[in-house]
Amino acid sequence: MRDAEPGDIGGILAIYNDAVLHTTAIWNETLVDAANRAAWLADRRKAGYPVLVAVDEAGAVLGYAAFGDWRAWDGYRHTVEHSVYVRAGARRGGVGRALMAALIERARGLGKHVMVAGIEAGNLPSIRLHESLGFEQAGLLREVGTKFGKWLDLAFLRLALDARADPDGTA
């Protein structure tokens, strides 16, 4: 596991587009190109946020994870929302868990207070993974998305990254 590099764009792109075509993990119906993913990686880096990749012995990307601002307003500055995607064929083998554990530590290292997950409510493996890492159910928004000709519900989960009482301090 390591920080993503420009050479990882092809692997990230393949995983992203596979999720677009075959899953409800991404509520986008439009495939993207390498330039799109390169711009996304550059934007994350510019914001000081990580994009992590898990790679096999040959350097092929097995999965990736990232986080960014949850909402744009100042009052949300201590909260991030993350994404984690694993290549088909590498799922349920610990790649997602390892990426998530590393991502959580990166968020803590940046002084973030809460990490939010927005997961399609029918994606029970992802929900269970998050719960096993300490995330708790925080809400359900019914029929707020659509893909493959059906309405989708969005489950929100949250993880408190620290126990500080003062948002601008360390207590």
C-alpha positions in Angstrom: 0.0 0.0 0.0 1.3 3.5 -0.9 0.3 6.9 -2.1 -1.0 6.9 -5.7 1.3 8.1 -8.4 0.5 9.3 -11.9 1.5 5.8 -13.2 -1.5 4.3 -11.2 -4.1 6.3 -13.2 -4.8 3.4 -15.6 -5.5 1.0 -12.7 -7.6 3.5 -10.9 -9.5 4.3 -14.1 -10.2 0.7 -14.8 -11.7 0.2 -11.3 -13.7 3.4 -11.4 -15.2 2.6 -14.8 -16.0 -1.0 -13.9 -17.9 0.3 -10.9 -19.8 2.8 -13.1 -20.7 0.0 -15.5 -21.5 -2.8 -13.1 -22.3 -1.6 -9.6 -24.3 0.9 -7.6 -21.1 1.9 -5.6 -20.8 5.0 -7.9 -24.0 6.8 -8.9 -22.5 7.9 -12.1 -23.6 6.5 -15.5 -20.9 8.1 -17.6 -17.5 6.6 -18.1 -14.5 8.8 -17.5 -11.1 9.0 -19.2 -7.5 9.1 -17.9 -7.5 12.9 -18.0 -10.4 13.0 -15.6 -8.8 10.6 -13.1 -5.5 12.5 -13.4 -7.2 15.8 -12.7 -9.0 14.1 -9.7 -5.7 12.9 -8.3 -4.1 16.3 -8.8 -7.0 18.0 -7.0 -6.7 15.6 -4.0 -3.0 16.3 -3.8 -3.5 20.0 -4.1 -5.9 19.9 -1.2 -3.4 18.0 0.9 -5.6 14.8 0.9 -4.3 11.3 0.2 -5.2 8.9 -2.5 -3.9 5.5 -1.5 -3.5 2.4 -3.7 -3.1 -1.2 -2.9 -0.9 -3.0 -5.5 0.1 -6.6 -6.2 3.6 -7.8 -6.6 3.7 -6.7 -10.2 2.5 -3.2 -9.3 -1.0 -3.6 -10.6 -3.6 -1.6 -8.7 -5.9 -3.9 -6.7 -7.9 -1.0 -5.1 -7.8 2.6 -4.1 -9.1 4.9 -1.4 -9.3 8.6 -0.9 -11.1 11.3 1.1 -11.9 14.9 0.6 -14.0 17.7 2.2 -17.5 16.5 3.1 -19.0 19.9 2.4 -17.5 23.1 1.2 -18.4 25.4 4.1 -16.0 26.3 6.9 -18.1 24.8 9.6 -17.4 21.3 8.1 -13.6 21.7 8.0 -13.1 18.8 10.5 -15.2 16.3 8.5 -14.2 14.3 5.5 -16.0 11.9 3.2 -14.2 8.9 1.8 -14.3 6.5 -1.0 -12.8 3.0 -1.3 -13.0 0.8 -4.4 -11.5 -2.6 -5.0 -11.0 -4.3 -8.3 -13.4 -7.1 -9.2 -11.7 -10.4 -8.4 -9.7 -8.8 -5.5 -12.8 -8.1 -3.4 -13.4 -9.8 0.0 -9.7 -10.5 0.4 -8.8 -7.8 2.9 -7.7 -5.1 0.3 -10.6 -2.8 1.2 -10.0 -3.2 5.0 -6.3 -2.4 4.6 -7.0 0.7 2.5 -9.6 1.9 5.0 -7.4 1.4 8.0 -4.6 3.4 6.3 -7.0 6.1 5.2 -8.5 6.4 8.7 -5.0 6.9 10.1 -4.2 9.6 7.5 -7.4 11.5 8.4 -6.4 11.4 12.1 -3.0 12.6 11.2 -4.5 15.6 9.4 -6.5 16.4 12.6 -9.9 15.5 11.1 -12.7 14.7 13.6 -15.2 12.7 11.7 -15.1 10.5 8.6 -18.4 10.1 6.7 -19.3 7.2 4.4 -22.2 7.4 1.9 -23.0 3.9 0.8 -25.8 2.5 -1.3 -28.1 1.0 1.3 -28.2 -2.4 -0.4 -24.4 -2.7 -0.4 -24.3 -4.8 2.8 -20.7 -6.0 2.4 -19.5 -2.4 2.4 -21.7 -1.4 5.3 -20.5 -4.4 7.3 -16.9 -3.6 6.5 -17.4 0.0 7.7 -19.2 -1.2 10.9 -16.3 -3.6 11.7 -14.0 -0.6 11.5 -16.1 1.3 14.1 -18.4 3.3 11.8 -21.9 3.7 13.1 -25.2 4.2 11.2 -26.0 7.8 11.0 -29.0 8.1 8.7 -30.8 6.8 5.6 -32.0 8.9 2.7 -34.6 7.0 0.7 -34.8 7.2 -3.1 -32.3 10.0 -3.5 -30.5 8.4 -6.4 -31.1 6.2 -9.4 -29.2 3.8 -11.5 -30.0 0.7 -13.6 -33.7 1.8 -13.7 -34.3 1.7 -10.0 -34.4 4.1 -7.0 -31.4 3.9 -4.6 -31.3 4.7 -0.9 -28.2 6.3 0.6 -27.0 5.1 4.0 -24.8 7.4 5.9 -22.2 6.0 8.4 -19.8 8.0 10.5 -16.6 7.4 12.4 -15.4 9.7 15.2 -11.7 10.0 14.6 -10.9 11.6 18.0 -12.7 12.5 21.2 -11.8 16.2 21.5 -14.5 18.4 22.9 -13.0 21.7 21.5 -13.1 21.8 17.6 -10.2 24.2 17.5 -8.1 22.5 20.2 -6.9 19.1 21.1 -8.9 18.5 24.2 
